[in-house]
């Protein structure tokens, strides 16, 4: 079934969608994006994604092209027009089309694009069996806190992981794990403490990360926000990742080392349940 997408004020069939070849998102990756999950036809943590979107735009000297209410209405319209029950809504804002030059153009109309993807989120085979990851050098630019569309190195790392027969890659900088290719990374120590890297320009401030850490504290789980080494990860009782589309995904193997029993751990499993329950209750 052909999807309806949103392009600069119009709802059009995906085959009819058009963007200028001079769009700076295409030429310079000069843009930001957000991905909002949909469960039972409702948006998960939309307010959180909106806050991060505004921050990313501000860091690149970009403006919000419409009001919060208009953006929510567009999301809901796409969910309805595409009969989306479970999946995601992808949003991208670029600086717009202008003749190619490195200096930011002035007063250029921005490009706003949204589309949906139907995807099974609750019944996730990878979450059920646990993911296997490998570590790779983190060679990305230094502003990973901005959710830009320049994802080539992350894509290359994920391709390398698949070529090595595993599910994903974790980035490592100066011996410390930063994050996954499209998720935040966590370990659980043998004492039961959840450890994840603290927020800085080194990682993206995950919306799901914030919600899951809140769930952990409500469950009275001990949390430490600090860098952890690859060696710590290999000795951990369990590990997991969080993301808008993966929710909480257990990790059962790192660089060929099996964690614990090789099955999804109790902490990750409980947090996934708690996060899904909280998300369903707060969806809009």
Helices and strands as residue ranges (DSSP letters): E 4-7, E 10-13, G 14-16, H 24-28, E 31-39, E 42-43, H 46-59, H 68-81, E 87-94, E 111-118, H 125-129, E 131-137, H 152-163, E 168-173, E 176-180, E 184-188, E 194-196, H 207-218, E 223-225, H 230-234, E 238-243, E 247-254, E 257-258, H 266-282
